[in-house]
């Protein structure tokens, strides 16, 4: 039976739960103090349709790249991603978001237009909130039309941190 692996990797914005399938990274979620990691893993297992086992070694490459990113030494990630379960529109949105250059931003409306659905800015916002692979898919670079940063799941302060990190590293 095919299995997924998980590891928990420390970052400056909190521990990250990394989930890998044989196809690549399927989840990168920041863990809040009150989060039930077991419940998060059961949710991932249900979504992926396979058991999820603890394996710190599975995260070594992604963890090293996250460390480099937070040290201001990495601008793009080279980790295979598993984005199973996304609609065709969702895949286009994630692809367009991944094209936003390091240290820059684009609005929800701009991403919707690039994904050939110019009226779907709210759907882009929902997609950003639901993306299970944040940071490596840089949804933090998507902002409101007026330039304000908006939300980042439950972590608008993390979005601000990531944008500031990229601005400082780009100077």
Secondary structure, 3 states (H helix, E strand, C coil): CCCEEEEEECCCCCCEEEEEECCEEEEEEECCCCCCHHHHHHHHHHHHCCCEEECHHHHHHHHHHHHHHHCCCCCCCCCCECCCCCCHHHHHHHHHHHCCCCCCCEEHHHHHHHCCCCCCHHHHHHHHHHCCEECCECHHHEECCCCCCCCCCCCHHHHHHHHHHHHHHHC
